[in-house]
C-alpha cells in the first residue's frame, strides 16, 4: 500500500492541483475502501487499486477546474464518482450524491463517516423522482446516460438562470450532441488531459437556451 500511496502522489502532481496532505490521505483512504468493498459488493468493474488511481481518482479530479458555484449534484454517482474525490478537494462546496441503488449509497455513507467528509449529502433516489428544496449550480454526470436522457431526466435540477449540466464523456459524442432537445445548448466542450489514462476524455457543458 505504501507504493500505491507514492503512486497516487506522483499522479496528482501531474494534475497541477493544489491538494493538501490531508486531502491526499483522504483520496488514498477512499481507494482503499473502494477496493475493500468492491470485493464483496461489486461497486466498480475496475478491480485493481492501481487502475483506480487513474480511471477513478484522476478522471474525477480532471473536471475540477470547470466547477462553478457552491452547490453541485452528482447524478448516478455509483460508488461516489466523481463526487467523493471532488468533495475532498473542495471542502467549501456542497455535493449531493444521488443513486438509486442502496448498496452504492451505503458505501458512500461509510466513506463519509470513515473519512470525516462534511460536505457530502448521499441520497438514494431515482433522479426523476428527486425534488430538491434548492436547485444546483452544476449537475454532474459520469457514465450515467446519453446526454439527451441526462438533460431530460435532470431538467429540474440546475438553477434556472445560471445552472449547467456537466457531462463527462469518453470520445467526443457528436451523435449525442445532435440528439439534444431544442431547449438545450452546448456551452463548451473541453478535452481532458488525464495522466496515463488510455483513450480520450471530454467534458461537455450544457445549459438551457436563453
TORPABA-722538 format. One record per residue: z, y, x of N, C-alpha, C in turn; residue in three letters; chain; residue number from 1. Coordinates in pm, whole numbers. Layout:
+--------+--------+--------+--------+--------+--------+--------+--------+--------+-----+---+-----+
:    n_z :    n_y :    n_x :   ca_z :   ca_y :   ca_x :    c_z :    c_y :    c_x :   r : c :   k :
+--------+--------+--------+--------+--------+--------+--------+--------+--------+-----+---+-----+
:      Z :      Y :      X :      Z :      Y :      X :      Z :      Y :      X : ALA : A : NUM :
...
+--------+--------+--------+--------+--------+--------+--------+--------+--------+-----+---+-----+
// end
This chain:
+--------+--------+--------+--------+--------+--------+--------+--------+--------+-----+---+-----+
:    n_z :    n_y :    n_x :   ca_z :   ca_y :   ca_x :    c_z :    c_y :    c_x :   r : c :   k :
+--------+--------+--------+--------+--------+--------+--------+--------+--------+-----+---+-----+
:      0 :   -121 :     82 :      0 :      0 :      0 :      0 :    127 :     85 : UNK : A :   1 :
:     56 :    117 :    207 :     53 :    232 :    296 :    -90 :    273 :    329 : UNK : A :   2 :
:   -176 :    172 :    347 :   -316 :    201 :    375 :   -382 :    267 :    254 : UNK : A :   3 :
:   -346 :    220 :    134 :   -402 :    278 :     12 :   -363 :    425 :      1 : UNK : A :   4 :
:   -239 :    457 :     34 :   -194 :    596 :     27 :   -268 :    681 :    130 : UNK : A :   5 :
:   -285 :    630 :    250 :   -359 :    705 :    352 :   -503 :    727 :    309 : UNK : A :   6 :
:   -559 :    625 :    246 :   -697 :    637 :    199 :   -708 :    744 :     90 : UNK : A :   7 :
:   -611 :    747 :      1 :   -609 :    850 :   -103 :   -605 :    989 :    -41 : UNK : A :   8 :
:   -520 :   1009 :     58 :   -510 :   1139 :    125 :   -644 :   1178 :    189 : UNK : A :   9 :
:   -710 :   1082 :    251 :   -838 :   1110 :    316 :   -943 :   1154 :    214 : UNK : A :  10 :
:   -945 :   1087 :    100 :  -1044 :   1119 :     -3 :  -1014 :   1253 :    -70 : UNK : A :  11 :
:   -887 :   1281 :    -94 :   -850 :   1407 :   -160 :   -888 :   1527 :    -75 : UNK : A :  12 :
:   -880 :   1514 :     57 :   -919 :   1623 :    147 :  -1064 :   1662 :    122 : UNK : A :  13 :
:  -1148 :   1564 :     94 :  -1291 :   1590 :     75 :  -1321 :   1663 :    -55 : UNK : A :  14 :
:  -1225 :   1666 :   -148 :  -1246 :   1737 :   -275 :  -1221 :   1887 :   -264 : UNK : A :  15 :
:  -1156 :   1929 :   -156 :  -1125 :   2071 :   -135 :  -1040 :   2129 :   -248 : UNK : A :  16 :
:   -943 :   2051 :   -296 :   -850 :   2099 :   -397 :   -712 :   2115 :   -333 : UNK : A :  17 :
:   -638 :   2213 :   -380 :   -502 :   2230 :   -332 :   -409 :   2136 :   -411 : UNK : A :  18 :
:   -366 :   2030 :   -345 :   -283 :   1929 :   -409 :   -158 :   1910 :   -324 : UNK : A :  19 :
:    -42 :   1930 :   -384 :     84 :   1923 :   -310 :    118 :   1778 :   -275 : UNK : A :  20 :
:    217 :   1761 :   -189 :    261 :   1628 :   -151 :    319 :   1553 :   -272 : UNK : A :  21 :
:    395 :   1623 :   -355 :    449 :   1560 :   -475 :    338 :   1513 :   -568 : UNK : A :  22 :
:    233 :   1594 :   -582 :    121 :   1557 :   -668 :     44 :   1438 :   -611 : UNK : A :  23 :
:     30 :   1434 :   -479 :    -34 :   1319 :   -415 :     47 :   1192 :   -441 : UNK : A :  24 :
:    179 :   1204 :   -434 :    266 :   1090 :   -462 :    248 :   1042 :   -606 : UNK : A :  25 :
:    238 :   1138 :   -699 :    218 :   1102 :   -839 :     84 :   1031 :   -860 : UNK : A :  26 :
:    -21 :   1081 :   -798 :   -152 :   1018 :   -810 :   -149 :    876 :   -754 : UNK : A :  27 :
:    -81 :    859 :   -642 :    -68 :    727 :   -581 :     12 :    633 :   -671 : UNK : A :  28 :
:    122 :    683 :   -725 :    205 :    601 :   -815 :    130 :    565 :   -943 : UNK : A :  29 :
:     44 :    656 :   -988 :    -37 :    628 :  -1106 :   -132 :    511 :  -1080 : UNK : A :  30 :
:   -195 :    510 :   -962 :   -285 :    400 :   -927 :   -207 :    268 :   -920 : UNK : A :  31 :
:    -88 :    272 :   -864 :     -6 :    151 :   -857 :     28 :     99 :   -997 : UNK : A :  32 :
:     66 :    190 :  -1085 :     99 :    149 :  -1222 :    -24 :     95 :  -1295 : UNK : A :  33 :
:   -137 :    162 :  -1277 :   -260 :    118 :  -1342 :   -299 :    -21 :  -1294 : UNK : A :  34 :
:   -287 :    -46 :  -1165 :   -319 :   -177 :  -1110 :   -223 :   -284 :  -1166 : UNK : A :  35 :
:    -96 :   -250 :  -1175 :      5 :   -345 :  -1225 :    -20 :   -381 :  -1371 : UNK : A :  36 :
:    -35 :   -279 :  -1454 :    -56 :   -303 :  -1597 :   -191 :   -368 :  -1625 : UNK : A :  37 :
:   -289 :   -335 :  -1542 :   -424 :   -384 :  -1566 :   -432 :   -536 :  -1555 : UNK : A :  38 :
:   -345 :   -595 :  -1475 :   -346 :   -739 :  -1457 :   -304 :   -813 :  -1583 : UNK : A :  39 :
:   -232 :   -743 :  -1671 :   -184 :   -805 :  -1795 :   -261 :   -754 :  -1917 : UNK : A :  40 :
:   -286 :   -623 :  -1921 :   -339 :   -561 :  -2043 :   -487 :   -525 :  -2036 : UNK : A :  41 :
:   -550 :   -548 :  -1921 :   -695 :   -524 :  -1908 :   -734 :   -384 :  -1955 : UNK : A :  42 :
:   -676 :   -284 :  -1890 :   -698 :   -144 :  -1927 :   -827 :    -87 :  -1870 : UNK : A :  43 :
:   -876 :   -142 :  -1760 :   -998 :    -94 :  -1697 :  -1070 :   -211 :  -1631 : UNK : A :  44 :
:  -1202 :   -203 :  -1626 :  -1281 :   -309 :  -1562 :  -1275 :   -300 :  -1410 : UNK : A :  45 :
:  -1223 :   -190 :  -1357 :  -1207 :   -175 :  -1213 :  -1079 :   -247 :  -1172 : UNK : A :  46 :
:  -1092 :   -353 :  -1095 :   -978 :   -438 :  -1062 :   -915 :   -404 :   -926 : UNK : A :  47 :
:   -993 :   -348 :   -837 :   -948 :   -321 :   -700 :   -886 :   -182 :   -693 : UNK : A :  48 :
:   -758 :   -169 :   -652 :   -695 :    -36 :   -641 :   -771 :     59 :   -550 : UNK : A :  49 :
:   -837 :      7 :   -447 :   -914 :     92 :   -358 :  -1032 :    155 :   -432 : UNK : A :  50 :
:  -1094 :     77 :   -519 :  -1205 :    131 :   -600 :  -1154 :    231 :   -703 : UNK : A :  51 :
:  -1031 :    210 :   -750 :   -974 :    304 :   -847 :   -964 :    445 :   -789 : UNK : A :  52 :
:   -943 :    455 :   -659 :   -931 :    586 :   -595 :  -1056 :    670 :   -617 : UNK : A :  53 :
:  -1172 :    608 :   -599 :  -1297 :    684 :   -614 :  -1345 :    686 :   -758 : UNK : A :  54 :
:  -1345 :    568 :   -824 :  -1405 :    557 :   -957 :  -1318 :    618 :  -1066 : UNK : A :  55 :
:  -1188 :    632 :  -1040 :  -1099 :    688 :  -1142 :  -1035 :    821 :  -1099 : UNK : A :  56 :
:   -970 :    823 :   -984 :   -897 :    943 :   -944 :   -992 :   1055 :   -905 : UNK : A :  57 :
:  -1079 :   1031 :   -807 :  -1171 :   1136 :   -763 :  -1268 :   1174 :   -873 : UNK : A :  58 :
:  -1315 :   1075 :   -947 :  -1408 :   1101 :  -1057 :  -1344 :   1195 :  -1160 : UNK : A :  59 :
:  -1217 :   1173 :  -1190 :  -1147 :   1258 :  -1286 :  -1124 :   1399 :  -1230 : UNK : A :  60 :
:  -1080 :   1407 :  -1106 :  -1047 :   1536 :  -1047 :  -1170 :   1623 :  -1019 : UNK : A :  61 :
:  -1287 :   1561 :  -1016 :  -1409 :   1637 :   -983 :  -1441 :   1745 :  -1085 : UNK : A :  62 :
:  -1386 :   1735 :  -1206 :  -1416 :   1835 :  -1310 :  -1312 :   1946 :  -1313 : UNK : A :  63 :
:  -1214 :   1940 :  -1225 :  -1103 :   2035 :  -1232 :  -1149 :   2181 :  -1228 : UNK : A :  64 :
:  -1248 :   2210 :  -1145 :  -1297 :   2347 :  -1129 :  -1349 :   2405 :  -1260 : UNK : A :  65 :
:  -1392 :   2319 :  -1350 :  -1458 :   2366 :  -1472 :  -1363 :   2375 :  -1592 : UNK : A :  66 :
:  -1236 :   2348 :  -1571 :  -1140 :   2358 :  -1681 :  -1101 :   2502 :  -1704 : UNK : A :  67 :
:  -1118 :   2549 :  -1825 :  -1080 :   2685 :  -1863 :   -975 :   2679 :  -1973 : UNK : A :  68 :
:   -885 :   2776 :  -1971 :   -781 :   2780 :  -2074 :   -662 :   2694 :  -2037 : UNK : A :  69 :
:   -567 :   2689 :  -2129 :   -439 :   2623 :  -2102 :   -415 :   2498 :  -2187 : UNK : A :  70 :
:   -500 :   2472 :  -2284 :   -476 :   2361 :  -2376 :   -602 :   2276 :  -2388 : UNK : A :  71 :
:   -590 :   2148 :  -2345 :   -707 :   2061 :  -2343 :   -673 :   1926 :  -2407 : UNK : A :  72 :
:   -777 :   1859 :  -2456 :   -759 :   1726 :  -2513 :   -859 :   1631 :  -2447 : UNK : A :  73 :
:   -811 :   1513 :  -2413 :   -892 :   1406 :  -2355 :   -909 :   1301 :  -2463 : UNK : A :  74 :
:  -1029 :   1294 :  -2522 :  -1053 :   1202 :  -2633 :  -1104 :   1068 :  -2580 : UNK : A :  75 :
:  -1053 :    959 :  -2637 :  -1086 :    828 :  -2584 :  -1035 :    813 :  -2443 : UNK : A :  76 :
:   -911 :    853 :  -2421 :   -856 :    864 :  -2285 :   -843 :    729 :  -2215 : UNK : A :  77 :
:   -840 :    618 :  -2292 :   -820 :    488 :  -2228 :   -684 :    484 :  -2159 : UNK : A :  78 :
:   -681 :    449 :  -2029 :   -554 :    447 :  -1958 :   -513 :    584 :  -1902 : UNK : A :  79 :
:   -569 :    690 :  -1961 :   -532 :    824 :  -1916 :   -631 :    889 :  -1823 : UNK : A :  80 :
:   -760 :    861 :  -1844 :   -864 :    914 :  -1756 :   -965 :    996 :  -1836 : UNK : A :  81 :
:   -989 :   1119 :  -1797 :   -939 :   1188 :  -1677 :   -807 :   1263 :  -1695 : UNK : A :  82 :
:   -742 :   1247 :  -1811 :   -629 :   1333 :  -1846 :   -510 :   1328 :  -1751 : UNK : A :  83 :
:   -467 :   1207 :  -1712 :   -348 :   1197 :  -1626 :   -370 :   1262 :  -1490 : UNK : A :  84 :
:   -476 :   1228 :  -1414 :   -496 :   1295 :  -1285 :   -507 :   1448 :  -1298 : UNK : A :  85 :
:   -575 :   1495 :  -1401 :   -591 :   1639 :  -1419 :   -458 :   1705 :  -1456 : UNK : A :  86 :
:   -378 :   1636 :  -1537 :   -247 :   1690 :  -1574 :   -156 :   1699 :  -1452 : UNK : A :  87 :
:   -165 :   1602 :  -1363 :    -80 :   1601 :  -1244 :   -106 :   1723 :  -1157 : UNK : A :  88 :
:   -232 :   1761 :  -1140 :   -261 :   1874 :  -1051 :   -268 :   2008 :  -1124 : UNK : A :  89 :
:   -249 :   2004 :  -1257 :   -246 :   2127 :  -1337 :   -120 :   2130 :  -1423 : UNK : A :  90 :
:     -2 :   2143 :  -1362 :    123 :   2136 :  -1438 :    141 :   2249 :  -1539 : UNK : A :  91 :
:     62 :   2356 :  -1527 :     75 :   2468 :  -1620 :    -21 :   2459 :  -1739 : UNK : A :  92 :
:   -100 :   2353 :  -1743 :   -189 :   2330 :  -1857 :   -134 :   2214 :  -1941 : UNK : A :  93 :
:   -159 :   2219 :  -2072 :   -116 :   2110 :  -2160 :   -234 :   2018 :  -2188 : UNK : A :  94 :
:   -209 :   1887 :  -2177 :   -313 :   1787 :  -2202 :   -268 :   1692 :  -2312 : UNK : A :  95 :
:   -345 :   1690 :  -2422 :   -325 :   1589 :  -2525 :   -416 :   1471 :  -2492 : UNK : A :  96 :
:   -359 :   1351 :  -2483 :   -436 :   1231 :  -2450 :   -445 :   1144 :  -2575 : UNK : A :  97 :
:   -566 :   1130 :  -2626 :   -588 :   1066 :  -2755 :   -663 :    934 :  -2737 : UNK : A :  98 :
:   -611 :    828 :  -2800 :   -682 :    700 :  -2800 :   -640 :    621 :  -2923 : UNK : A :  99 :
:   -728 :    535 :  -2970 :   -700 :    459 :  -3093 :   -630 :    327 :  -3066 : UNK : A : 100 :
:   -625 :    283 :  -2939 :   -562 :    155 :  -2906 :   -418 :    174 :  -2859 : UNK : A : 101 :
:   -329 :    101 :  -2922 :   -187 :    116 :  -2892 :   -151 :     81 :  -2749 : UNK : A : 102 :
:   -213 :    -24 :  -2691 :   -176 :    -65 :  -2555 :   -211 :     44 :  -2453 : UNK : A : 103 :
:   -316 :    118 :  -2479 :   -352 :    226 :  -2388 :   -251 :    341 :  -2397 : UNK : A : 104 :
:   -214 :    377 :  -2518 :   -119 :    485 :  -2536 :     19 :    446 :  -2484 : UNK : A : 105 :
:     56 :    319 :  -2500 :    184 :    273 :  -2445 :    184 :    285 :  -2293 : UNK : A : 106 :
:     71 :    254 :  -2231 :     62 :    270 :  -2086 :     75 :    417 :  -2047 : UNK : A : 107 :
:      5 :    505 :  -2117 :     13 :    649 :  -2088 :    157 :    697 :  -2102 : UNK : A : 108 :
:    227 :    650 :  -2205 :    367 :    688 :  -2224 :    454 :    639 :  -2109 : UNK : A : 109 :
:    426 :    520 :  -2059 :    503 :    468 :  -1947 :    478 :    548 :  -1820 : UNK : A : 110 :
:    352 :    585 :  -1798 :    317 :    670 :  -1684 :    388 :    804 :  -1695 : UNK : A : 111 :
:    384 :    861 :  -1814 :    451 :    989 :  -1839 :    599 :    981 :  -1806 : UNK : A : 112 :
:    663 :    872 :  -1845 :    807 :    853 :  -1821 :    835 :    828 :  -1673 : UNK : A : 113 :
:    764 :    734 :  -1611 :    796 :    696 :  -1473 :    760 :    805 :  -1372 : UNK : A : 114 :
:    657 :    884 :  -1401 :    615 :    987 :  -1306 :    668 :   1125 :  -1343 : UNK : A : 115 :
:    746 :   1133 :  -1452 :    805 :   1260 :  -1498 :    698 :   1367 :  -1518 : UNK : A : 116 :
:    594 :   1331 :  -1590 :    486 :   1426 :  -1622 :    522 :   1496 :  -1753 : UNK : A : 117 :
:    542 :   1627 :  -1747 :    593 :   1702 :  -1861 :    484 :   1764 :  -1949 : UNK : A : 118 :
:    361 :   1768 :  -1899 :    256 :   1843 :  -1969 :    152 :   1752 :  -2035 : UNK : A : 119 :
:    193 :   1631 :  -2071 :    104 :   1536 :  -2137 :    163 :   1498 :  -2273 : UNK : A : 120 :
:     77 :   1495 :  -2375 :    118 :   1452 :  -2509 :     29 :   1335 :  -2550 : UNK : A : 121 :
:     79 :   1210 :  -2543 :     -1 :   1095 :  -2584 :     -1 :   1080 :  -2736 : UNK : A : 122 :
:   -119 :   1053 :  -2792 :   -130 :   1038 :  -2937 :   -221 :    919 :  -2969 : UNK : A : 123 :
:   -172 :    827 :  -3052 :   -252 :    714 :  -3098 :   -318 :    753 :  -3229 : UNK : A : 124 :
:   -450 :    767 :  -3225 :   -524 :    805 :  -3345 :   -674 :    794 :  -3320 : UNK : A : 125 :
:   -749 :    769 :  -3425 :   -894 :    786 :  -3417 :   -922 :    936 :  -3414 : UNK : A : 126 :
:  -1022 :    975 :  -3337 :  -1045 :   1118 :  -3317 :  -1082 :   1187 :  -3448 : UNK : A : 127 :
:  -1156 :   1118 :  -3535 :  -1199 :   1181 :  -3660 :  -1082 :   1205 :  -3755 : UNK : A : 128 :
:   -973 :   1129 :  -3737 :   -857 :   1142 :  -3824 :   -751 :   1236 :  -3768 : UNK : A : 129 :
:   -764 :   1272 :  -3643 :   -663 :   1356 :  -3578 :   -684 :   1502 :  -3616 : UNK : A : 130 :
:   -582 :   1562 :  -3674 :   -588 :   1702 :  -3716 :   -481 :   1782 :  -3640 : UNK : A : 131 :
:   -519 :   1852 :  -3535 :   -420 :   1925 :  -3456 :   -373 :   2051 :  -3526 : UNK : A : 132 :
:   -250 :   2089 :  -3499 :   -199 :   2215 :  -3554 :   -267 :   2334 :  -3488 : UNK : A : 133 :
:   -308 :   2315 :  -3364 :   -373 :   2422 :  -3288 :   -495 :   2364 :  -3219 : UNK : A : 134 :
:   -606 :   2437 :  -3222 :   -729 :   2389 :  -3158 :   -721 :   2404 :  -3006 : UNK : A : 135 :
:   -821 :   2351 :  -2937 :   -817 :   2338 :  -2792 :   -919 :   2425 :  -2720 : UNK : A : 136 :
:   -884 :   2464 :  -2597 :   -978 :   2538 :  -2512 :  -1090 :   2447 :  -2463 : UNK : A : 137 :
:  -1056 :   2320 :  -2438 :  -1155 :   2226 :  -2390 :  -1134 :   2087 :  -2446 : UNK : A : 138 :
:  -1245 :   2021 :  -2481 :  -1242 :   1884 :  -2532 :  -1313 :   1795 :  -2430 : UNK : A : 139 :
:  -1236 :   1713 :  -2360 :  -1289 :   1629 :  -2252 :  -1327 :   1491 :  -2305 : UNK : A : 140 :
:  -1438 :   1439 :  -2252 :  -1481 :   1305 :  -2288 :  -1538 :   1237 :  -2165 : UNK : A : 141 :
:  -1486 :   1117 :  -2135 :  -1535 :   1038 :  -2021 :  -1561 :    896 :  -2070 : UNK : A : 142 :
:  -1688 :    856 :  -2068 :  -1724 :    720 :  -2113 :  -1675 :    694 :  -2255 : UNK : A : 143 :
:  -1689 :    793 :  -2341 :  -1635 :    783 :  -2478 :  -1744 :    750 :  -2579 : UNK : A : 144 :
:  -1852 :    827 :  -2579 :  -1959 :    807 :  -2676 :  -2079 :    891 :  -2631 : UNK : A : 145 :
:  -2190 :    877 :  -2702 :  -2302 :    966 :  -2675 :  -2259 :   1109 :  -2706 : UNK : A : 146 :
:  -2328 :   1206 :  -2648 :  -2287 :   1345 :  -2668 :  -2301 :   1389 :  -2813 : UNK : A : 147 :
:  -2402 :   1341 :  -2883 :  -2418 :   1381 :  -3023 :  -2302 :   1327 :  -3106 : UNK : A : 148 :
:  -2261 :   1203 :  -3080 :  -2146 :   1148 :  -3152 :  -2018 :   1219 :  -3110 : UNK : A : 149 :
:  -2006 :   1248 :  -2982 :  -1886 :   1317 :  -2935 :  -1865 :   1448 :  -3007 : UNK : A : 150 :
:  -1969 :   1534 :  -3010 :  -1952 :   1667 :  -3068 :  -1934 :   1659 :  -3220 : UNK : A : 151 :
:  -1996 :   1560 :  -3284 :  -1980 :   1546 :  -3429 :  -1840 :   1495 :  -3463 : UNK : A : 152 :
:  -1793 :   1395 :  -3389 :  -1659 :   1341 :  -3415 :  -1549 :   1441 :  -3378 : UNK : A : 153 :
:  -1578 :   1526 :  -3279 :  -1476 :   1620 :  -3228 :  -1501 :   1762 :  -3273 : UNK : A : 154 :
:  -1584 :   1778 :  -3374 :  -1625 :   1912 :  -3420 :  -1505 :   2001 :  -3452 : UNK : A : 155 :
:  -1398 :   1942 :  -3502 :  -1282 :   2018 :  -3550 :  -1180 :   2047 :  -3440 : UNK : A : 156 :
:  -1208 :   2009 :  -3316 :  -1106 :   2020 :  -3211 :  -1112 :   2147 :  -3125 : UNK : A : 157 :
:  -1229 :   2197 :  -3084 :  -1228 :   2315 :  -2997 :  -1204 :   2445 :  -3074 : UNK : A : 158 :
:  -1150 :   2544 :  -3005 :  -1131 :   2676 :  -3064 :  -1266 :   2731 :  -3109 : UNK : A : 159 :
:  -1265 :   2800 :  -3222 :  -1390 :   2843 :  -3283 :  -1465 :   2943 :  -3198 : UNK : A : 160 :
:  -1393 :   3032 :  -3131 :  -1461 :   3140 :  -3059 :  -1488 :   3107 :  -2912 : UNK : A : 161 :
:  -1403 :   3023 :  -2851 :  -1415 :   3005 :  -2706 :  -1407 :   2861 :  -2659 : UNK : A : 162 :
:  -1379 :   2767 :  -2749 :  -1362 :   2628 :  -2708 :  -1494 :   2563 :  -2669 : UNK : A : 163 :
:  -1486 :   2469 :  -2575 :  -1606 :   2400 :  -2528 :  -1582 :   2248 :  -2526 : UNK : A : 164 :
:  -1692 :   2174 :  -2527 :  -1690 :   2031 :  -2505 :  -1730 :   2006 :  -2359 : UNK : A : 165 :
:  -1658 :   1916 :  -2293 :  -1690 :   1881 :  -2155 :  -1717 :   1731 :  -2149 : UNK : A : 166 :
:  -1843 :   1694 :  -2134 :  -1883 :   1554 :  -2136 :  -1913 :   1507 :  -1993 : UNK : A : 167 :
:  -1834 :   1409 :  -1946 :  -1856 :   1351 :  -1813 :  -1956 :   1237 :  -1827 : UNK : A : 168 :
:  -2065 :   1247 :  -1753 :  -2173 :   1150 :  -1765 :  -2215 :   1101 :  -1626 : UNK : A : 169 :
:  -2291 :    991 :  -1627 :  -2347 :    940 :  -1503 :  -2476 :   1015 :  -1473 : UNK : A : 170 :
:  -2589 :    948 :  -1490 :  -2717 :   1017 :  -1474 :  -2731 :   1123 :  -1583 : UNK : A : 171 :
:  -2809 :   1226 :  -1553 :  -2828 :   1335 :  -1650 :  -2885 :   1278 :  -1780 : UNK : A : 172 :
:  -2813 :   1289 :  -1891 :  -2854 :   1225 :  -2017 :  -2952 :   1311 :  -2097 : UNK : A : 173 :
:  -3074 :   1318 :  -2051 :  -3174 :   1405 :  -2116 :  -3196 :   1367 :  -2262 : UNK : A : 174 :
:  -3203 :   1237 :  -2291 :  -3224 :   1194 :  -2430 :  -3108 :   1236 :  -2519 : UNK : A : 175 :
:  -2985 :   1229 :  -2465 :  -2869 :   1269 :  -2543 :  -2870 :   1420 :  -2569 : UNK : A : 176 :
:  -2917 :   1496 :  -2472 :  -2925 :   1641 :  -2490 :  -3025 :   1675 :  -2601 : UNK : A : 177 :
:  -3138 :   1605 :  -2602 :  -3239 :   1629 :  -2705 :  -3190 :   1589 :  -2844 : UNK : A : 178 :
:  -3095 :   1495 :  -2849 :  -3045 :   1445 :  -2977 :  -2927 :   1524 :  -3031 : UNK : A : 179 :
:  -2885 :   1629 :  -2962 :  -2770 :   1708 :  -3007 :  -2800 :   1776 :  -3140 : UNK : A : 180 :
:  -2700 :   1793 :  -3226 :  -2721 :   1863 :  -3353 :  -2758 :   2009 :  -3330 : UNK : A : 181 :
:  -2819 :   2070 :  -3428 :  -2871 :   2205 :  -3411 :  -2762 :   2309 :  -3388 : UNK : A : 182 :
:  -2639 :   2280 :  -3434 :  -2531 :   2377 :  -3418 :  -2469 :   2377 :  -3280 : UNK : A : 183 :
:  -2514 :   2283 :  -3195 :  -2453 :   2267 :  -3063 :  -2552 :   2303 :  -2953 : UNK : A : 184 :
:  -2505 :   2374 :  -2852 :  -2594 :   2415 :  -2743 :  -2533 :   2378 :  -2608 : UNK : A : 185 :
:  -2619 :   2356 :  -2511 :  -2575 :   2327 :  -2374 :  -2545 :   2459 :  -2303 : UNK : A : 186 :
:  -2422 :   2474 :  -2258 :  -2381 :   2594 :  -2186 :  -2413 :   2582 :  -2038 : UNK : A : 187 :
:  -2389 :   2464 :  -1982 :  -2409 :   2445 :  -1838 :  -2418 :   2296 :  -1808 : UNK : A : 188 :
:  -2490 :   2264 :  -1702 :  -2498 :   2127 :  -1651 :  -2463 :   2132 :  -1503 : UNK : A : 189 :
:  -2364 :   2053 :  -1464 :  -2317 :   2056 :  -1326 :  -2327 :   1918 :  -1263 : UNK : A : 190 :
:  -2387 :   1913 :  -1144 :  -2390 :   1789 :  -1067 :  -2258 :   1778 :   -992 : UNK : A : 191 :
:  -2189 :   1667 :  -1008 :  -2058 :   1649 :   -948 :  -2070 :   1569 :   -818 : UNK : A : 192 :
:  -2025 :   1629 :   -710 :  -2025 :   1559 :   -582 :  -1891 :   1488 :   -564 : UNK : A : 193 :
:  -1893 :   1357 :   -570 :  -1770 :   1278 :   -561 :  -1778 :   1193 :   -435 : UNK : A : 194 :
:  -1690 :   1218 :   -339 :  -1696 :   1147 :   -211 :  -1697 :    996 :   -228 : UNK : A : 195 :
:  -1797 :    933 :   -169 :  -1806 :    787 :   -157 :  -1820 :    714 :   -290 : UNK : A : 196 :
:  -1861 :    786 :   -393 :  -1888 :    722 :   -521 :  -2039 :    701 :   -536 : UNK : A : 197 :
:  -2080 :    577 :   -558 :  -2222 :    548 :   -573 :  -2271 :    592 :   -710 : UNK : A : 198 :
:  -2395 :    640 :   -713 :  -2454 :    683 :   -839 :  -2428 :    829 :   -869 : UNK : A : 199 :
:  -2509 :    885 :   -959 :  -2496 :   1026 :   -997 :  -2383 :   1045 :  -1098 : UNK : A : 200 :
:  -2325 :   1164 :  -1094 :  -2227 :   1205 :  -1194 :  -2258 :   1348 :  -1234 : UNK : A : 201 :
:  -2254 :   1374 :  -1364 :  -2281 :   1507 :  -1416 :  -2173 :   1546 :  -1517 : UNK : A : 202 :
:  -2151 :   1676 :  -1526 :  -2065 :   1732 :  -1631 :  -2151 :   1823 :  -1716 : UNK : A : 203 :
:  -2160 :   1790 :  -1844 :  -2237 :   1873 :  -1939 :  -2138 :   1949 :  -2025 : UNK : A : 204 :
:  -2149 :   2082 :  -2024 :  -2060 :   2167 :  -2102 :  -2137 :   2217 :  -2225 : UNK : A : 205 :
:  -2076 :   2199 :  -2342 :  -2143 :   2232 :  -2467 :  -2054 :   2320 :  -2554 : UNK : A : 206 :
:  -2118 :   2393 :  -2644 :  -2041 :   2474 :  -2739 :  -2120 :   2494 :  -2867 : UNK : A : 207 :
:  -2053 :   2551 :  -2965 :  -2126 :   2587 :  -3088 :  -2219 :   2704 :  -3058 : UNK : A : 208 :
:  -2331 :   2706 :  -3125 :  -2420 :   2821 :  -3112 :  -2360 :   2939 :  -3187 : UNK : A : 209 :
:  -2367 :   3054 :  -3123 :  -2312 :   3177 :  -3184 :  -2424 :   3250 :  -3257 : UNK : A : 210 :
+--------+--------+--------+--------+--------+--------+--------+--------+--------+-----+---+-----+
// end
